[in-house]
Amino acid sequence: MTELDAVLFANEAFYRAFADRDLAGMAEVWADDLALTCIHPGWGLLEGRDAVLGSWRAILVNPDSPAVRCLAAQAHMQGEMAYVVCYEEIDGGFLIASNIFIHEGRRWRLVHHQAGPTAEAPPVETEGEGRLIN
């Protein structure tokens, strides 16, 4: 497995926790020892582990929160930092998202997530496919 494969795996773990409403899994994908930020669609900036994970807790325990699916993930790497740009399918519509990962310990951990509306549909892809870009 290449480092970019590992980044896509970490991104997949984030969306799996999101889709499964798995609070423990969501906490596990986020970095422990680094500054965290998150911008949900229509929300302001959230800073710090408590604020970021608190927002996810509110989303994941809300029975009215929509299902999400990650599509067309593209991984990019810059030294010890990597980011994934992807589409989120929610209720038949799409958001475009960026997820920034830092190598923490022996694995890639999320330090920033931002998603917002897009009028563009993702490119057609095979389920689970991701592009690796150096």
Contacts in CASP RR format, 6 or more apart in sequence:
PFRMAT RR
TARGET T0000
AUTHOR 0000-0000-0000
METHOD contacts of the structure
MODEL  1
MTELDAVLFANEAFYRAFADRDLAGMAEVWADDLALTCIHPGWGLLEGRD
AVLGSWRAILVNPDSPAVRCLAAQAHMQGEMAYVVCYEEIDGGFLIASNI
FIHEGRRWRLVHHQAGPTAEAPPVETEGEGRLIN
1 9 0 8 1.000
2 132 0 8 1.000
3 77 0 8 1.000
3 82 0 8 1.000
4 75 0 8 1.000
4 77 0 8 1.000
4 82 0 8 1.000
4 132 0 8 1.000
4 133 0 8 1.000
4 134 0 8 1.000
5 132 0 8 1.000
6 107 0 8 1.000
6 108 0 8 1.000
7 75 0 8 1.000
7 77 0 8 1.000
7 82 0 8 1.000
7 84 0 8 1.000
7 101 0 8 1.000
7 108 0 8 1.000
8 73 0 8 1.000
8 75 0 8 1.000
8 84 0 8 1.000
8 130 0 8 1.000
8 132 0 8 1.000
9 108 0 8 1.000
10 29 0 8 1.000
10 101 0 8 1.000
10 107 0 8 1.000
10 108 0 8 1.000
10 109 0 8 1.000
10 110 0 8 1.000
11 70 0 8 1.000
11 73 0 8 1.000
11 75 0 8 1.000
11 84 0 8 1.000
11 86 0 8 1.000
11 99 0 8 1.000
11 101 0 8 1.000
12 70 0 8 1.000
12 73 0 8 1.000
12 128 0 8 1.000
13 25 0 8 1.000
13 28 0 8 1.000
13 29 0 8 1.000
14 26 0 8 1.000
14 29 0 8 1.000
14 99 0 8 1.000
14 110 0 8 1.000
14 113 0 8 1.000
15 68 0 8 1.000
15 69 0 8 1.000
15 70 0 8 1.000
15 88 0 8 1.000
16 22 0 8 1.000
17 25 0 8 1.000
17 26 0 8 1.000
17 28 0 8 1.000
17 29 0 8 1.000
18 26 0 8 1.000
18 56 0 8 1.000
18 60 0 8 1.000
18 68 0 8 1.000
19 67 0 8 1.000
19 68 0 8 1.000
19 69 0 8 1.000
21 60 0 8 1.000
21 61 0 8 1.000
21 65 0 8 1.000
22 60 0 8 1.000
23 56 0 8 1.000
23 57 0 8 1.000
23 60 0 8 1.000
23 61 0 8 1.000
26 53 0 8 1.000
26 56 0 8 1.000
26 60 0 8 1.000
27 53 0 8 1.000
29 109 0 8 1.000
29 110 0 8 1.000
30 36 0 8 1.000
30 49 0 8 1.000
30 52 0 8 1.000
30 53 0 8 1.000
30 109 0 8 1.000
30 110 0 8 1.000
30 111 0 8 1.000
31 102 0 8 1.000
31 104 0 8 1.000
31 109 0 8 1.000
31 110 0 8 1.000
31 111 0 8 1.000
32 49 0 8 1.000
32 104 0 8 1.000
32 109 0 8 1.000
33 104 0 8 1.000
34 102 0 8 1.000
34 104 0 8 1.000
34 109 0 8 1.000
34 111 0 8 1.000
35 47 0 8 1.000
35 48 0 8 1.000
35 111 0 8 1.000
36 47 0 8 1.000
36 48 0 8 1.000
36 49 0 8 1.000
36 52 0 8 1.000
36 110 0 8 1.000
36 111 0 8 1.000
36 112 0 8 1.000
37 45 0 8 1.000
37 46 0 8 1.000
37 47 0 8 1.000
37 48 0 8 1.000
37 52 0 8 1.000
37 111 0 8 1.000
37 112 0 8 1.000
38 45 0 8 1.000
38 46 0 8 1.000
38 51 0 8 1.000
38 52 0 8 1.000
38 55 0 8 1.000
38 56 0 8 1.000
38 112 0 8 1.000
38 113 0 8 1.000
38 114 0 8 1.000
39 45 0 8 1.000
39 46 0 8 1.000
39 113 0 8 1.000
39 114 0 8 1.000
39 115 0 8 1.000
40 46 0 8 1.000
40 55 0 8 1.000
40 59 0 8 1.000
40 115 0 8 1.000
41 95 0 8 1.000
41 115 0 8 1.000
41 116 0 8 1.000
41 117 0 8 1.000
42 116 0 8 1.000
43 55 0 8 1.000
46 52 0 8 1.000
46 55 0 8 1.000
59 65 0 8 1.000
66 90 0 8 1.000
66 91 0 8 1.000
67 90 0 8 1.000
67 91 0 8 1.000
68 88 0 8 1.000
68 89 0 8 1.000
68 90 0 8 1.000
69 88 0 8 1.000
69 89 0 8 1.000
69 90 0 8 1.000
70 86 0 8 1.000
70 87 0 8 1.000
70 88 0 8 1.000
70 89 0 8 1.000
70 97 0 8 1.000
71 86 0 8 1.000
71 87 0 8 1.000
71 88 0 8 1.000
71 89 0 8 1.000
71 94 0 8 1.000
71 122 0 8 1.000
71 125 0 8 1.000
72 86 0 8 1.000
72 87 0 8 1.000
72 122 0 8 1.000
72 123 0 8 1.000
72 125 0 8 1.000
72 130 0 8 1.000
72 131 0 8 1.000
73 84 0 8 1.000
73 85 0 8 1.000
73 86 0 8 1.000
73 128 0 8 1.000
73 130 0 8 1.000
73 131 0 8 1.000
74 84 0 8 1.000
74 85 0 8 1.000
74 86 0 8 1.000
74 130 0 8 1.000
74 131 0 8 1.000
74 132 0 8 1.000
74 133 0 8 1.000
75 82 0 8 1.000
75 83 0 8 1.000
75 84 0 8 1.000
75 130 0 8 1.000
75 131 0 8 1.000
75 132 0 8 1.000
75 133 0 8 1.000
76 82 0 8 1.000
76 83 0 8 1.000
76 84 0 8 1.000
76 85 0 8 1.000
76 133 0 8 1.000
76 134 0 8 1.000
77 133 0 8 1.000
77 134 0 8 1.000
80 102 0 8 1.000
80 103 0 8 1.000
81 100 0 8 1.000
81 101 0 8 1.000
81 102 0 8 1.000
81 103 0 8 1.000
82 100 0 8 1.000
82 101 0 8 1.000
82 102 0 8 1.000
82 103 0 8 1.000
82 108 0 8 1.000
83 98 0 8 1.000
83 99 0 8 1.000
83 100 0 8 1.000
83 101 0 8 1.000
84 98 0 8 1.000
84 99 0 8 1.000
84 101 0 8 1.000
85 96 0 8 1.000
85 97 0 8 1.000
85 98 0 8 1.000
86 96 0 8 1.000
86 97 0 8 1.000
86 99 0 8 1.000
86 122 0 8 1.000
87 94 0 8 1.000
87 95 0 8 1.000
87 96 0 8 1.000
87 97 0 8 1.000
87 118 0 8 1.000
87 121 0 8 1.000
87 122 0 8 1.000
88 94 0 8 1.000
88 95 0 8 1.000
88 96 0 8 1.000
88 97 0 8 1.000
88 115 0 8 1.000
89 122 0 8 1.000
94 117 0 8 1.000
94 118 0 8 1.000
94 120 0 8 1.000
94 121 0 8 1.000
94 122 0 8 1.000
95 115 0 8 1.000
95 116 0 8 1.000
95 117 0 8 1.000
95 118 0 8 1.000
96 115 0 8 1.000
96 116 0 8 1.000
96 117 0 8 1.000
96 118 0 8 1.000
96 120 0 8 1.000
97 113 0 8 1.000
97 114 0 8 1.000
97 115 0 8 1.000
97 116 0 8 1.000
98 112 0 8 1.000
98 113 0 8 1.000
98 114 0 8 1.000
98 115 0 8 1.000
99 110 0 8 1.000
99 112 0 8 1.000
99 113 0 8 1.000
100 110 0 8 1.000
100 111 0 8 1.000
100 112 0 8 1.000
100 113 0 8 1.000
101 108 0 8 1.000
101 109 0 8 1.000
101 110 0 8 1.000
101 111 0 8 1.000
102 108 0 8 1.000
102 109 0 8 1.000
102 111 0 8 1.000
103 109 0 8 1.000
END
